[in-house]
């Protein structure tokens, strides 16, 4: 497992190598999709109670610092 940030990880054997939150089976892309759809941080935390507010912030930071190359 590779740590891209203190909360964002990549592992070839997890979610097809997509960036995930703390090695769990939820991708950064999933969280960003919820935010883009208009969900709030509170909405996401209710849907995924194992996440922490800092995880969502890390996803936003990741989107800024590691934009998609395609």
Secondary structure, DSSP 8 states (H G I E B T S, - for coil): -EESSSSEEE-TTSGGG--EETTSS-BHHHHHHHHHTT--HHHHHHHTTT--HHHHHHHHHHHHHS----
